[in-house]
C-alpha cells in the first residue's frame, strides 16, 4: 500500500514508505510547458506509442464520464468509493496500533485464564521449544506480565529492527535529494528517451525511483504530466504512467532500497516466533525484484497506451486550471547538472570497485571471516551501510560539482531535513514495536500459527496455490491500512509462522506479500500521496474526482496483480528459482 507522509518541505527528502495517510500539495519543484508548445517550440506531436486521440470532450466535473472515461467505468468507481468509505472508518494508524496492543494484552489475559495451549510441532531440543513440548498462552495481565511491560517498553522500541535501518539509510537518501542528485537523475532517464519510448521510460523511471523511498512521487509524477503536456498528450495519462511505476511497481527494482531492510526486519521478527535463530537480510527478494522490472515496465506501458489514453481522450487547455499557462517551462539538464551526474557516476563506480576489493578475493574483508563465503557475510549483513554510502557519497560529489553543497553544513542540513520528516514514522514505530513485542512474548503468534497451519493442512491448502489467496488477502488489507511496514507488522506475525509451518520460507512469504501490497497502492485513497496525485491531476482537469483517479488506475492494478502472481508462481515453483540470494524457497517444517 502506500506509504509515508509527504514531506513537509517539497524540496526536502522524502520520508520512508510507511508513514501514514496525509494529504500533500503539489510541489513547485518541477517545470511545466505551455499547452500550445511542443519541444523546441514545435507543435505538439504524439509519439508512436500514443493512441490516436479521440475528439475533445467537455470536462469540468469530477465524474468519470466528464473526464473522458467511458460510462462503464462508473460502476467500478462506485465500488471503489465504498472501499474508500470503509477505509475512512479506520482510526489513525498510530491509534490502530495502540488499540491492537491493548487488544493483545486483553486477549492474552483471556487465553491465559483459559489455559490455551497447543502441541509444539518443533522437534525436541529445537531452539525455543519448551521441555514439556507445548506452547502456552502467557498473560500480560498477571504480576509477571505487568512487570515485563514496564521494564521492556523502551527496549521494545529501540530494539525494533526496522527503526535503525530506516534512519541510517535515509541519512544518505537525504543528502542525495538535498543536493539535487535524485531529481537530476530521474530527469536524465526520462528526458533522454526517444519520443516513441517516452511512456516506457516514464514507467521504468518510476520503478527505479522507489529505491529512494518516495522521491518518485514528488519528482517524477508531476514531471511525467508535464512531459505528456509538452508532447500534446493527455497530462493525466502521463501522471498515471508514472504513478503506476512508482507506486504500483513498488516492489520491483534493480536495486535494494530503503524499504527492503525495513520489511526484512519485520519478517525476521515474525520468523523467530518459530525459529529464534532465523535471520533475514535485506536482499532476500532481490532476484525476483529484478525479474519483475521488465514485466512492470512493459505492462504499465501497454496499459497506458492501449487502455488509459484512449479512455481519457484528447486533452485541451480549457480543461485545466486558469493558472496553468503560468507554470514554468520544461528545461533540459544544464551543463553543470550533466557534469555533476557524470562525477556522481564516477564516484559510484569507484565505490563499487572498493567494495569489489573486499568481496572478490577469497580472503576479502567483506566475506565471511571463517568460511570465506559471501552468504552470511558482512556484505549482506551490513547492506544498510552500503545503501547509506551509495546515496551519501554520490550525493556529496554531485552537490560539490553543481554548487548545491558548498561545505559540511550543507551535508548535515540534508541529513537533518531527512530526519525531520520522520516524526510521525517514529511515533508509529513506537506503537508497532510494542504490538510486535507483546504478540511475541504472549506466544499468541505461535499459537495462531500452529492452529492456522493445522487448519491449512486439514483443508489440504499446503500446495503453492495457498499463495494466491494470501496475495489477494494482502491486496484487500492494503486498501484499508496505508502503510507498508504497518500492514506487514500486523500480518507477518500471523502468516509468516503459519506458512513456515507448512513448509515455505519467510523470504518467499515476504515476496508474495509485496505483490499484494504494491498492486493496490494506486487505487486506495488511504495511500499517503493520493492527495498529491489528486492535486496534480486537478491542475489539468478541473474538479477531477477521486473516483476518476481510481478508475484510471484500476487497469494497472488488474494487469499488475494477475501478471505478477503468474510470474511469482512460475519463477518460484515452476522454474524453482530463488527469490533472492541466500533465500531458500522451502522451510523444513517439522510435522508437515
C-alpha positions as a printed NumPy array, in Angstrom:
array([[  0.   ,   0.   ,   0.   ],
       [  1.144,   3.419,   0.24 ],
       [  3.188,   4.801,   2.364],
       [  4.644,   7.632,   4.293],
       [  3.525,  11.126,   4.876],
       [  4.574,  13.505,   2.158],
       [  7.462,  15.726,   3.138],
       [  6.611,  18.939,   4.888],
       [  9.013,  20.747,   2.56 ],
       [  8.508,  19.747,  -1.071],
       [ 12.205,  20.252,  -1.675],
       [ 13.188,  18.189,   1.308],
       [ 13.919,  14.485,   1.426],
       [ 11.099,  12.041,   1.171],
       [ 10.121,  10.029,   4.221],
       [ 10.138,   6.238,   4.34 ],
       [  7.273,   4.445,   2.896],
       [  5.416,   3.713,   5.999],
       [  4.389,   6.981,   7.436],
       [  0.714,   7.457,   7.217],
       [ -2.039,   8.973,   5.261],
       [ -1.756,  12.69 ,   4.982],
       [ -2.613,  14.833,   2.059],
       [  0.01 ,  16.769,   0.197],
       [  0.097,  19.725,  -2.123],
       [  1.959,  19.503,  -5.408],
       [  5.471,  20.891,  -5.107],
       [  6.671,  23.698,  -7.307],
       [  9.959,  21.963,  -7.939],
       [  9.048,  20.703, -11.381],
       [  8.61 ,  22.586, -14.636],
       [  5.692,  22.541, -16.918],
       [  5.435,  23.621, -20.533],
       [  2.804,  25.8  , -22.098],
       [ -0.074,  23.852, -23.508],
       [  0.415,  25.146, -27.013],
       [  4.112,  24.409, -27.43 ],
       [  5.942,  21.156, -28.032],
       [  9.653,  20.585, -27.561],
       [ 11.897,  23.238, -29.058],
       [  8.923,  25.414, -29.921],
       [  7.37 ,  22.972, -32.394],
       [  3.78 ,  21.929, -32.494],
       [  2.97 ,  19.147, -30.122],
       [  3.302,  15.717, -31.678],
       [  2.145,  12.466, -30.165],
       [  4.836,   9.803, -30.191],
       [  4.392,   6.458, -31.841],
       [  3.358,   4.728, -28.639],
       [  0.447,   7.129, -28.131],
       [ -3.013,   6.109, -29.309],
       [ -4.928,   8.032, -31.916],
       [ -6.646,  10.792, -29.92 ],
       [-10.389,  10.881, -29.819],
       [-12.411,  14.052, -30.31 ],
       [-12.262,  16.562, -27.472],
       [-14.576,  16.023, -24.571],
       [-16.113,  18.647, -22.414],
       [-14.683,  18.355, -18.924],
       [-15.231,  20.276, -15.744],
       [-16.802,  17.972, -13.225],
       [-15.485,  15.128, -11.153],
       [-17.398,  12.342, -12.878],
       [-15.7  ,   9.673, -14.907],
       [-17.867,  10.48 , -17.877],
       [-16.984,  14.158, -17.957],
       [-13.272,  13.482, -17.664],
       [-13.292,  11.235, -20.68 ],
       [-13.793,   7.854, -19.049],
       [-16.474,   5.653, -20.56 ],
       [-19.813,   5.13 , -18.867],
       [-18.961,   1.592, -17.868],
       [-16.222,   2.996, -15.638],
       [-18.84 ,   4.45 , -13.284],
       [-19.649,   1.068, -11.724],
       [-16.016,   0.47 , -10.853],
       [-15.739,   3.948,  -9.385],
       [-18.813,   3.381,  -7.203],
       [-17.447,   0.058,  -5.966],
       [-14.112,   1.575,  -5.042],
       [-15.872,   4.537,  -3.409],
       [-17.371,   2.008,  -0.984],
       [-13.852,   0.758,  -0.245],
       [-12.778,   4.358,   0.359],
       [-15.611,   4.961,   2.827],
       [-14.812,   1.744,   4.668],
       [-11.15 ,   2.704,   4.816],
       [-12.016,   6.097,   6.261],
       [-13.78 ,   4.364,   9.142],
       [-10.435,   3.068,  10.398],
       [ -8.677,   5.16 ,  13.048],
       [ -5.285,   6.767,  12.537],
       [ -2.609,   4.039,  12.117],
       [ -0.94 ,   5.109,  15.36 ],
       [ -4.258,   4.756,  17.161],
       [ -4.818,   1.453,  15.377],
       [ -1.545,   0.03 ,  16.693],
       [ -2.284,   1.302,  20.181],
       [ -5.658,  -0.452,  20.078],
       [ -4.079,  -3.632,  18.702],
       [ -1.512,  -3.591,  21.507],
       [ -4.289,  -3.198,  24.057],
       [ -6.186,  -5.985,  22.326],
       [ -3.183,  -8.318,  22.587],
       [ -2.95 ,  -7.638,  26.317],
       [ -6.652,  -8.37 ,  26.843],
       [ -6.592, -11.442,  24.599],
       [ -3.533, -12.796,  26.397],
       [ -5.34 , -12.424,  29.721],
       [ -8.341, -14.326,  28.374],
       [ -6.187, -17.037,  26.745],
       [ -4.033, -17.405,  29.86 ],
       [ -7.068, -17.736,  32.102],
       [ -8.453, -20.48 ,  29.859],
       [ -5.1  , -22.26 ,  29.736],
       [ -4.915, -22.221,  25.927],
       [ -2.069, -24.409,  24.674],
       [ -1.131, -26.484,  21.631],
       [  1.428, -29.167,  20.893],
       [  4.717, -27.657,  19.723],
       [  5.449, -29.046,  16.225],
       [  9.189, -28.426,  16.522],
       [ 11.415, -31.405,  17.339],
       [ 12.71 , -31.965,  20.852],
       [ 15.792, -29.892,  21.542],
       [ 14.956, -27.272,  18.906],
       [ 15.735, -23.657,  19.911],
       [ 12.776, -22.102,  21.725],
       [ 10.956, -25.382,  22.348],
       [  9.803, -25.891,  25.926],
       [ 10.76 , -29.104,  27.774],
       [  7.074, -30.002,  28.004],
       [  6.672, -29.794,  24.226],
       [  3.734, -27.409,  24.367],
       [  3.101, -23.77 ,  23.518],
       [  1.046, -21.982,  26.15 ],
       [ -0.518, -18.531,  26.15 ],
       [  1.275, -16.127,  28.501],
       [ -0.889, -13.442,  30.087],
       [  0.193,  -9.814,  30.247],
       [ -2.406,  -9.162,  32.941],
       [ -0.538, -11.003,  35.682],
       [  2.118,  -9.641,  38.005],
       [  4.896, -11.025,  35.792],
       [  3.232,  -9.644,  32.687],
       [  2.821,  -6.148,  34.108],
       [  6.436,  -6.11 ,  35.296],
       [  7.58 ,  -7.241,  31.849],
       [  5.629,  -4.448,  30.12 ],
       [  7.04 ,  -1.785,  32.436],
       [ 10.632,  -2.987,  32.086],
       [ 10.57 ,  -3.559,  28.32 ],
       [  8.667,  -0.581,  26.937],
       [ 11.878,   1.206,  25.915],
       [ 13.856,  -1.914,  24.846],
       [ 10.933,  -2.941,  22.644],
       [ 11.149,   0.429,  20.87 ],
       [ 14.896,   0.842,  20.419],
       [ 15.344,  -2.831,  19.589],
       [ 12.779,  -2.794,  16.79 ],
       [ 14.877,  -3.759,  13.763],
       [ 13.233,  -1.568,  11.079],
       [ 13.743,   1.644,  13.054],
       [ 17.53 ,   1.755,  12.909],
       [ 17.773,   0.549,   9.332],
       [ 15.409,   3.21 ,   8.023],
       [ 17.07 ,   6.008,   9.978],
       [ 20.544,   5.056,   8.749],
       [ 19.548,   4.556,   5.109],
       [ 17.617,   7.824,   4.997],
       [ 20.678,   9.796,   6.079],
       [ 22.229,   9.029,   2.695],
       [ 18.984,   9.479,   0.771],
       [ 18.525,  12.881,   2.4  ],
       [ 21.915,  14.115,   1.173],
       [ 21.304,  12.795,  -2.352],
       [ 17.931,  14.504,  -2.525],
       [ 19.091,  17.732,  -0.884],
       [ 21.932,  18.047,  -3.4  ],
       [ 19.565,  17.592,  -6.352],
       [ 21.095,  14.296,  -7.476],
       [ 17.845,  12.33 ,  -7.329],
       [ 15.814,  14.89 ,  -9.28 ],
       [ 18.518,  15.293, -11.933],
       [ 18.973,  11.556, -12.278],
       [ 15.263,  10.944, -12.814],
       [ 15.055,  13.786, -15.351],
       [ 18.05 ,  12.356, -17.206],
       [ 16.416,   8.942, -17.523],
       [ 13.122,  10.35 , -18.797],
       [ 14.26 ,  13.248, -20.98 ],
       [ 16.938,  11.251, -22.8  ],
       [ 14.425,   8.706, -24.057],
       [ 13.261,   8.904, -27.714],
       [  9.688,  10.246, -28.021],
       [  8.291,   6.868, -29.083],
       [  9.679,   5.295, -25.908],
       [  8.703,   8.084, -23.538],
       [  5.919,   6.092, -21.847],
       [  8.255,   3.144, -21.384],
       [ 10.921,   5.457, -19.94 ],
       [  8.484,   7.091, -17.519],
       [  7.21 ,   3.787, -16.148],
       [ 10.761,   2.436, -15.91 ],
       [ 11.993,   5.576, -14.14 ],
       [  9.062,   5.273, -11.75 ],
       [ 10.02 ,   1.723, -10.856],
       [ 13.657,   2.676, -10.28 ],
       [ 12.78 ,   5.847,  -8.348],
       [ 11.223,   3.904,  -5.486],
       [ 14.756,   2.918,  -4.459],
       [ 14.96 ,   6.379,  -2.924],
       [ 11.847,   5.977,  -0.826],
       [  9.227,   8.488,  -2.034],
       [ 11.286,  10.644,  -4.428],
       [  9.29 ,   9.399,  -7.403],
       [  6.029,  10.791,  -6.036],
       [  7.431,  14.264,  -5.509],
       [  9.614,  14.475,  -8.622],
       [  8.615,  12.042, -11.354],
       [  4.802,  12.066, -11.155],
       [  4.459,  15.845, -11.71 ],
       [  7.252,  15.736, -14.31 ],
       [  5.501,  12.978, -16.27 ],
       [  2.351,  15.096, -16.529],
       [  4.494,  17.981, -17.781],
       [  6.173,  15.805, -20.417],
       [  2.87 ,  14.465, -21.764],
       [  1.553,  18.033, -21.759],
       [  4.54 ,  19.166, -23.824],
       [  4.065,  16.303, -26.303],
       [  0.384,  17.08 , -26.862],
       [ -0.784,  14.001, -24.98 ],
       [ -3.192,  13.884, -22.046],
       [ -1.259,  15.001, -18.939],
       [ -3.295,  12.737, -16.652],
       [ -2.138,   9.753, -18.723],
       [  1.474,  10.722, -18.066],
       [  0.692,  11.143, -14.392],
       [ -0.97 ,   7.713, -14.359],
       [  2.002,   6.033, -16.055],
       [  4.445,   7.479, -13.535],
       [  2.151,   6.751, -10.599],
       [  1.808,   3.137, -11.764],
       [  5.578,   2.724, -11.952],
       [  6.363,   4.463,  -8.668],
       [  3.598,   3.006,  -6.522],
       [  2.104,   0.026,  -8.348],
       [  5.579,  -1.321,  -9.035],
       [  6.856,  -0.539,  -5.562],
       [  8.378,  -3.996,  -5.061],
       [ 10.103,  -4.216,  -8.444],
       [ 13.552,  -2.702,  -8.738],
       [ 17.086,  -3.249,  -9.954],
       [ 18.495,  -2.051,  -6.657],
       [ 17.988,  -2.537,  -2.934],
       [ 16.158,   0.408,  -1.409],
       [ 15.133,   1.697,   1.98 ],
       [ 12.019,  -0.491,   2.094],
       [ 13.949,  -3.756,   1.806],
       [ 15.739,  -3.682,   5.16 ],
       [ 12.552,  -2.426,   6.797],
       [ 10.447,  -5.372,   5.606],
       [ 13.278,  -7.838,   6.192],
       [ 13.476,  -6.741,   9.815],
       [  9.761,  -7.334,  10.345],
       [  9.952, -10.696,   8.562],
       [ 12.871, -11.739,  10.753],
       [ 10.983, -10.815,  13.907],
       [  7.988, -12.868,  12.727],
       [ 10.11 , -15.847,  11.637],
       [ 11.711, -16.001,  15.066],
       [  8.334, -16.861,  16.542],
       [  9.02 , -20.289,  15.017],
       [ 12.819, -20.322,  14.78 ],
       [ 14.517, -17.956,  17.289],
       [ 17.802, -18.042,  15.327],
       [ 16.356, -17.294,  11.878],
       [ 17.913, -14.363,  10.012],
       [ 16.512, -12.435,   7.063],
       [ 18.79 ,  -9.973,   5.27 ],
       [ 17.561,  -7.038,   3.149],
       [ 18.42 ,  -8.57 ,  -0.251],
       [ 16.333, -11.743,   0.123],
       [ 13.871, -10.7  ,  -2.64 ],
       [ 16.39 ,  -9.076,  -4.983],
       [ 16.357, -11.688,  -7.787],
       [ 12.585, -11.605,  -8.051],
       [ 12.56 ,  -7.796,  -7.798],
       [ 14.937,  -7.568, -10.769],
       [ 12.886, -10.079, -12.777],
       [  9.768,  -8.013, -12.057],
       [ 11.168,  -4.799, -13.562],
       [ 10.659,  -5.69 , -17.255],
       [  7.204,  -7.081, -16.526],
       [  6.004,  -3.98 , -14.651],
       [  7.555,  -1.65 , -17.239],
       [  6.033,  -3.418, -20.246],
       [  2.649,  -3.939, -18.581],
       [  2.495,  -0.304, -17.453],
       [  3.427,   0.923, -20.93 ],
       [  0.802,  -1.274, -22.596],
       [ -1.98 ,  -0.257, -20.2  ],
       [ -1.154,   3.438, -20.641],
       [ -1.138,   3.362, -24.438],
       [ -3.938,   0.862, -25.065],
       [ -6.402,   1.494, -22.24 ],
       [ -5.808,   4.68 , -20.24 ],
       [ -5.111,   7.202, -23.018],
       [ -7.984,   6.065, -25.275],
       [-10.372,   6.35 , -22.308],
       [ -9.16 ,   9.813, -21.347],
       [ -9.392,  11.126, -24.909],
       [ -7.857,  14.351, -26.214],
       [ -6.799,  16.986, -23.713],
       [ -7.447,  20.678, -24.401],
       [ -6.195,  23.695, -22.413],
       [ -9.709,  24.726, -21.348],
       [ -9.901,  21.545, -19.245],
       [ -7.158,  22.825, -16.948],
       [ -6.957,  25.466, -14.279],
       [ -6.731,  29.111, -15.309],
       [ -3.201,  29.49 , -13.95 ],
       [ -1.833,  26.516, -15.886],
       [ -0.142,  28.677, -18.504],
       [  1.92 ,  30.394, -15.805],
       [  3.705,  27.162, -14.944],
       [  7.471,  27.108, -15.555],
       [  8.847,  25.62 , -18.76 ],
       [ 10.297,  22.15 , -19.17 ],
       [ 14.073,  22.601, -19.163],
       [ 16.708,  20.027, -20.104],
       [ 19.602,  19.285, -17.787],
       [ 22.051,  22.147, -17.579],
       [ 25.735,  21.53 , -18.397],
       [ 26.505,  21.798, -14.693],
       [ 23.899,  19.154, -13.852],
       [ 25.227,  16.845, -16.57 ],
       [ 28.752,  17.298, -15.261],
       [ 27.519,  16.602, -11.749],
       [ 25.82 ,  13.384, -12.862],
       [ 28.998,  12.166, -14.563],
       [ 31.067,  12.826, -11.452],
       [ 28.425,  11.157,  -9.28 ],
       [ 28.504,   8.122, -11.585],
       [ 32.297,   8.059, -11.342],
       [ 32.146,   8.13 ,  -7.545],
       [ 29.62 ,   5.292,  -7.621],
       [ 31.907,   3.24 ,  -9.854],
       [ 34.833,   3.926,  -7.524],
       [ 32.778,   2.831,  -4.526],
       [ 31.788,  -0.364,  -6.371],
       [ 35.457,  -1.033,  -7.061],
       [ 36.389,  -0.618,  -3.412],
       [ 33.615,  -2.991,  -2.365],
       [ 34.736,  -5.477,  -5.019],
       [ 38.207,  -5.49 ,  -3.459],
       [ 36.601,  -6.692,  -0.256],
       [ 34.451,  -9.335,  -1.942],
       [ 36.231, -10.774,  -4.999],
       [ 39.392, -12.099,  -3.291],
       [ 38.754, -15.289,  -1.318],
       [ 40.28 , -13.594,   1.72 ],
       [ 38.308, -10.377,   1.173],
       [ 37.424,  -8.46 ,   4.297],
       [ 33.728,  -8.359,   3.321],
       [ 33.463, -12.154,   3.07 ],
       [ 32.553, -14.426,   5.969],
       [ 35.591, -14.328,   8.292],
       [ 35.55 , -18.099,   8.907],
       [ 34.154, -19.729,   5.766],
       [ 35.143, -17.067,   3.229],
       [ 31.65 , -17.279,   1.736],
       [ 29.528, -14.348,   0.615],
       [ 26.471, -15.854,   2.282],
       [ 26.169, -14.661,   5.89 ],
       [ 28.989, -12.223,   5.108],
       [ 29.399,  -8.621,   6.292],
       [ 28.445,  -7.579,   2.749],
       [ 24.909,  -8.915,   3.169],
       [ 24.571,  -8.422,   6.91 ],
       [ 25.696,  -4.805,   6.606],
       [ 23.756,  -3.967,   3.468],
       [ 22.184,  -0.91 ,   5.084],
       [ 25.672,   0.558,   5.453],
       [ 26.204,   0.299,   1.699],
       [ 22.779,   1.782,   0.962],
       [ 23.883,   4.753,   3.068],
       [ 27.197,   5.075,   1.209],
       [ 25.707,   4.691,  -2.281],
       [ 23.438,   7.68 ,  -1.684],
       [ 25.731,   9.729,   0.548],
       [ 28.949,   9.758,  -1.499],
       [ 27.437,  10.417,  -4.966],
       [ 25.138,  12.992,  -3.371],
       [ 28.093,  14.882,  -1.904],
       [ 30.05 ,  14.652,  -5.161],
       [ 27.101,  15.875,  -7.231],
       [ 26.468,  18.726,  -4.821],
       [ 30.132,  19.761,  -4.838],
       [ 30.212,  19.869,  -8.653],
       [ 26.912,  21.722,  -9.092],
       [ 27.385,  24.036,  -6.127],
       [ 24.345,  22.827,  -4.199],
       [ 26.697,  21.579,  -1.46 ],
       [ 29.422,  24.019,  -0.502],
       [ 30.523,  22.764,   2.886],
       [ 29.866,  20.247,   5.612],
       [ 26.932,  22.281,   6.895],
       [ 25.013,  21.63 ,   3.67 ],
       [ 25.597,  17.886,   4.034],
       [ 24.401,  17.969,   7.62 ],
       [ 21.403,  20.069,   6.593],
       [ 20.386,  17.404,   4.069],
       [ 20.614,  14.71 ,   6.728],
       [ 18.708,  16.814,   9.239],
       [ 15.92 ,  17.588,   6.782],
       [ 15.594,  13.867,   6.072],
       [ 15.294,  13.132,   9.771],
       [ 12.808,  15.969,  10.263],
       [ 10.295,  14.181,   8.031],
       [ 10.295,  11.091,  10.252],
       [  8.429,  12.383,  13.292],
       [  5.185,  10.578,  12.531],
       [  7.071,   7.447,  11.46 ],
       [  8.906,   7.271,  14.783],
       [  5.627,   7.652,  16.678],
       [  4.127,   4.884,  14.545],
       [  7.134,   2.624,  15.144],
       [  6.863,   3.047,  18.915],
       [  3.386,   1.523,  18.98 ],
       [  4.129,  -1.019,  16.234],
       [  7.156,  -2.223,  18.201],
       [  5.049,  -2.702,  21.321],
       [  2.463,  -4.661,  19.345],
       [  5.092,  -6.98 ,  17.831],
       [  6.851,  -7.483,  21.175],
       [  3.609,  -8.102,  23.08 ],
       [  2.448, -10.511,  20.403],
       [  5.685, -12.472,  20.656],
       [  6.008, -12.552,  24.453],
       [  2.442, -13.768,  24.948],
       [  3.092, -16.546,  22.379],
       [ -0.209, -15.713,  20.691],
       [  1.575, -15.557,  17.34 ],
       [  2.91 , -19.083,  17.748],
       [ -0.458, -20.392,  18.935],
       [ -2.322, -18.849,  15.998],
       [  0.36 , -20.036,  13.582],
       [  0.095, -23.648,  14.74 ],
       [ -3.71 , -23.587,  14.657],
       [ -3.709, -21.903,  11.247],
       [ -1.121, -24.282,   9.823],
       [ -3.063, -27.285,  11.078],
       [ -6.212, -25.833,   9.509],
       [ -4.484, -25.354,   6.152],
       [ -3.183, -28.907,   6.313],
       [ -6.647, -30.227,   7.188],
       [ -8.076, -28.316,   4.225],
       [ -5.219, -29.567,   2.029],
       [ -4.118, -25.948,   1.422],
       [ -0.43 , -26.748,   1.586],
       [  0.386, -26.566,  -2.131],
       [  1.914, -23.426,  -3.669],
       [ -1.628, -22.375,  -4.621],
       [ -2.001, -21.228,  -0.999],
       [ -0.119, -18.081,  -2.046],
       [ -2.942, -16.94 ,  -4.337],
       [ -5.482, -16.321,  -1.525],
       [ -2.629, -14.968,   0.609],
       [ -1.719, -12.358,  -2.035],
       [ -5.374, -11.433,  -2.57 ],
       [ -5.802, -11.03 ,   1.195],
       [ -2.812,  -8.656,   1.251],
       [ -4.437,  -6.643,  -1.557],
       [ -7.612,  -6.182,   0.465],
       [ -5.796,  -5.263,   3.691],
       [ -3.708,  -2.791,   1.69 ],
       [ -6.857,  -0.903,   0.703],
       [ -7.541,  -0.162,   4.365],
       [ -4.127,   0.182,   6.01 ],
       [ -1.978,   2.78 ,   4.268],
       [  1.491,   1.744,   5.361],
       [  3.762,  -0.99 ,   4.028],
       [  5.529,  -1.697,   7.294],
       [  2.38 ,  -1.141,   9.349],
       [  0.465,  -3.73 ,   7.341],
       [  3.359,  -6.205,   7.425],
       [  3.892,  -5.648,  11.141],
       [  0.27 ,  -6.671,  11.715],
       [  0.079,  -9.617,   9.317],
       [  3.621, -11.02 ,   9.41 ],
       [  3.455, -12.38 ,  12.991],
       [  0.473, -14.483,  11.912],
       [  1.162, -15.506,   8.325],
       [  4.945, -15.899,   8.342],
       [  4.883, -18.545,  11.115],
       [  1.725, -20.113,   9.68 ],
       [  3.209, -20.581,   6.21 ],
       [  6.577, -21.576,   7.646],
       [  4.882, -24.423,   9.484],
       [  3.504, -25.818,   6.217],
       [  6.914, -25.659,   4.588],
       [  7.545, -22.243,   2.981],
       [ 10.441, -19.932,   3.776],
       [  9.976, -16.42 ,   5.217],
       [ 11.771, -15.   ,   2.17 ],
       [  9.196, -16.432,  -0.252],
       [  6.327, -15.371,   2.012],
       [  7.669, -11.808,   2.066],
       [  7.974, -11.757,  -1.744],
       [  4.341, -12.845,  -2.082],
       [  3.23 , -10.204,   0.424],
       [  4.982,  -7.465,  -1.558],
       [  2.966,  -8.302,  -4.675],
       [ -0.317,  -7.805,  -2.843],
       [  0.994,  -4.72 ,  -1.074],
       [  2.183,  -2.99 ,  -4.255],
       [ -0.584,  -3.616,  -6.742],
       [ -3.408,  -1.889,  -4.862],
       [ -1.347,   1.139,  -3.796],
       [ -2.612,   3.097,  -6.775],
       [ -6.347,   2.622,  -6.161],
       [ -6.639,   3.408,  -2.474],
       [ -7.226,   6.899,  -1.089],
       [ -5.529,   5.656,   2.083],
       [ -2.183,   5.931,   0.276],
       [ -0.391,   8.904,   1.8  ],
       [  0.457,  10.516,  -1.556],
       [ -3.023,  10.11 ,  -3.021],
       [ -3.789,  13.72 ,  -2.12 ],
       [ -0.721,  14.86 ,  -4.048],
       [ -1.737,  12.816,  -7.1  ],
       [ -5.253,  14.264,  -6.992],
       [ -3.94 ,  17.823,  -6.63 ],
       [ -1.614,  17.47 ,  -9.63 ],
       [ -4.363,  15.945, -11.775],
       [ -6.732,  18.754, -10.771],
       [ -4.43 ,  21.295, -12.432],
       [ -5.024,  19.649, -15.808],
       [ -8.656,  18.525, -15.335],
       [-10.624,  20.906, -13.134],
       [-12.562,  19.292, -10.288],
       [-11.391,  15.805, -11.149],
       [-12.755,  13.368,  -8.581],
       [-11.304,  10.56 ,  -6.522],
       [-13.417,   8.036,  -8.397],
       [-11.962,   9.176, -11.712],
       [ -8.413,   8.725, -10.445],
       [ -9.259,   5.27 ,  -9.098],
       [-10.994,   4.265, -12.343],
       [ -7.965,   5.467, -14.3  ],
       [ -5.564,   3.437, -12.184],
       [ -7.69 ,   0.281, -11.876],
       [ -6.481,  -1.242, -15.19 ],
       [ -2.885,  -1.037, -13.914],
       [ -3.874,  -2.787, -10.691],
       [ -5.557,  -5.666, -12.508],
       [ -2.739,  -6.093, -15.033],
       [ -0.037,  -5.94 , -12.362],
       [ -1.85 ,  -8.209,  -9.911],
       [ -2.669, -11.141, -12.172],
       [  0.5  , -10.9  , -14.237],
       [  2.712, -10.581, -11.16 ],
       [  1.056, -13.54 ,  -9.443],
       [  1.642, -15.644, -12.559],
       [  5.29 , -14.537, -12.674],
       [  5.721, -15.367,  -8.983],
       [  4.287, -18.87 ,  -9.371],
       [  6.366, -19.525, -12.497],
       [  9.593, -18.109, -11.049],
       [  9.382, -19.719,  -7.627],
       [  7.598, -23.019,  -8.162],
       [  7.627, -23.552, -11.937],
       [ 11.303, -22.842, -12.575],
       [ 12.407, -23.41 ,  -8.982],
       [ 14.416, -20.181,  -8.879],
       [ 15.214, -18.44 ,  -5.574],
       [ 13.616, -15.065,  -4.889],
       [ 16.949, -13.682,  -3.727],
       [ 20.467, -14.518,  -2.558],
       [ 20.544, -16.745,   0.499],
       [ 16.781, -17.175,   0.166],
       [ 15.505, -20.759,   0.148],
       [ 12.068, -21.457,  -1.247],
       [ 11.091, -24.022,   1.356],
       [ 11.445, -24.235,   5.116],
       [ 11.959, -27.645,   6.777],
       [  8.727, -27.547,   8.753],
       [  8.503, -30.194,  11.477],
       [  5.485, -32.44 ,  11.445],
       [  4.243, -31.439,   7.964]])
